[in-house]
Amino acid sequence: MFKALGAVFAAVVVVAAAQVPASADGTPAPTRFSEFSINPTAVDVDHPTVTYTGRLVYTDAGGTEEGLPDARVCLRKDEVCLEYVNTDADGRFTAPVTLGTTGEHPTMVEGNAGAHFQGNADHRYALVTPGVFLHVLPAKTRISMAFDPAPSVVGAQVKVTGRLERVMPDGGATGVAGQVVKVFFQPDTGGADPATQIAQGLTAADGSYSVPATVPGEGYWHVETPYVYDRGPAGDGYGPYLGARADSGVMVADHRTAVIGFNAAPEPVGKGNTITATGRVVRYRADGSTEPGTSSPLLQFSTDGKKWTDLYGVDPDADGYFKITTPAVRDGYWRVDTTEMPGAGELPATSGSDYVDVRYRTAISSFNASPEPVRKGRTITVSGTLKRDTTAWKAFSGQSVKIYFQAKGATTWTYEGSAKTTSTGHFAHGFKAAKDGTWRATYSGGSSYLAVTGSGDYVDVR
């Protein structure tokens, strides 16, 4: 049946050219294709071979056309050389060309078949134009689509899988190898955004395909093979196969989130004082960049970093930042978690933990440097009371309190000495008055107590 069809479509082109007498001065002789044909003029995937036939002639010095022997002729289609053949002694050529049906740019695409001779020092360029139109009878196909895994996380890598099959005349199907499968995605925005190509691949020998793709968001997916093929400047044309397409419904995809910059402060903190937990909730786009998240962080506490107790939750601001305050009761770990209150389209996240040491507060009261003013060389007595807050504010005995002095106009403090607190928490130390300046006392703290620096007292030395 196909041979008969080929016979019907067989065509011969005789290409006319102006007869230009050859000059006697040795310039290249005019050439032309006096005959050109292809057979058959219609192909399909089961019959991919076309025979190019023709004759290349030149005009000699006497004005007679002669066959041009041993000339290299390009057998072309739509300006692309498919094969080369050399002419015989009479300028004739015939050669089969098997058209390719695989890859992104198959050669079995309808278009104009022709030939050209590049020319040489003795003979001019020749071209068959417009040529003979080669028809392609595309085979019908169908395609399936699946995901591995489901595209449920924005930015995740998935494989789009399936099989491209040729539908046979008897209703059966067989896999189609080497065909381009393009993957498209359209956001679920009610049609406001178009579908765009996000990946592509080739079918394997059995027609199956597995194309890696990054999940862009929540929306519709589809795969397709080309319905027409690029012919370059000549536009598009039918190729070896008719296109096929498979579509998904809406594929729900959530954004990964993270809590970044989490911190619980101050560290250490006085018992009964306020701990402030801060950080930022972000969510990841498909390209890995971040934007503000909407998930609400829940503050959690643990004494061992393993078993956690829920405390308070807040909503982040428009930029994803949050601040949660809570009383400091005991040493332990702090973190936030968004599992209980995730934002729309967001997966839960847990911050890193931050250990905060809770210590008893201390204070220096009744601090005084006297007398004021004082004569130079006389004694200045620095005194005060150190207290601690365990269950209540009480005297803190037996502790070392350091005394510092900053001269008038200076920017640094100089250590002058220390004093031990009595059973009532009182301390006192005498120093020789040398210059105007400010005195103050500090307690360095310990494993269970916070350090403290008292207020300063300025003394005028005269």
C-alpha positions, 0 to 999 in steps of 0.5 A: 500500500505504501509503495503505491502511495509513494508512486503516486507522490513521486515527483520530478523537478527540472530546474531551469536556469539562464544559459550563460555562455562560458567565457573564454577567459577561464572564469567558472562555468555556469552549472545547474541541476537539469533534473531532480526528484525524490521518491517517495514524496511521503514517508512515515516511521515505518518507511523512513527512506527517501531516494534523491535522484538528479543530474548536475550539468555545466555549460562549456565554452561552446555553450553546450551543457555537459554532465559534471562528473565527480562533483560533491552534491549536498542532498538537503531538506529545508536548507540542511544537508542530510547526506552528500553524494558524488556525481557519476561520469555523466553528472548523475546521482542517486542516493537513499537518505534515511530520515531520523525520527528521534531526538529534539530535532528529527530529520523526518519533518515535512519540508522542501527536499532539494540539492545544491552544489557548492561550486569550485574554481572551475564551476559555479554554485548551483541550487535546486529551489524551491525543491520537492515538498516531502510529506510526513504521515505522523503516527498517532501516540498516547502518553501517561504521567505519574510522579515519584514521589508526589509533588507535595513540597515546594522546591523538592525534587521529584521524577515525572514518569510515564510511557509514550506509546504509538497507537497501532492500526489494530488498536494495540500499542508499542513504546516509542523511543527517543522522543522529547517529553516536555513537563509543564506547570501552571499555578493554581491561580484561577488561570491568571498565570499560564503554564510554563515548561519546567523540564524535559527529557527523552523516552527510553527504548521501551517508550518510558521516561523519567524526568527530574523536576523541581516542584514550583508550587501548588498547581496543575502539571502536564506532559506533552510531546511535540505536535509539530516540529521546528523547520527553522526559517520555514516554520513548523511542520509535521514530524514522525509522530502526532503529539500526545498530552497527559494532565494532572489535577491540582497537586497540593504542595506546601512550603518548607519552613524554618525558624532562623536566628532563634535566641533566648536572652539574657544569658545568664538571667536572674531568677524571676526576671524576664526571658525574651525569646526572639527569631524569625519564621521563613518559608522557602521558595522553589529556588531555595530563597526565603520569604517571611513565613506565617506559621505561629511559633509556640515557646517550649521549655525543657530541663533536659533537652528531650521532654518539652513543655508547651508555654506560649504562642504568638503570631509573627509580624509581616516580616516573620519576626517574633518576640515571646517573653516569659519569667525565668524560673529555672535552668533549662533549654528553650525553643519554638515549634510551629507544629500546632499553628502552621501557616496556610501552605506551610510545613511545621518547623522547630528551631534549635534550642538555647540553654539559659542558666538561671541564677539568683539575683544580687544587688548592692544597696546603700553604696556611699563614698564619704566624706564629700568633699574630702581634703587631698590625702585624707581617707575616703571610706567606700561602703555598702550592702550586698544582698541576694534574692533567693526566696526574698532579699537577704544579706549576702555574707562572706562575699568579696566585693571589688572597688573601682575608681574612675578619675574625672575626665577618664574613660576607664575604671581602675581596680583599687581593692576589695572588701569582704561582706559581714554577716549583715552583707555590709562591706567597707574599705578606706582609700587615700583621697588623691583626685576627683572622681567616681567610686563604685563596687562590683560583685563578680557573681558565681555559679548560682548568683548573678554578677552586679555592679552598683551605682557610682558615687562622685567625690570632690577632692580639694 
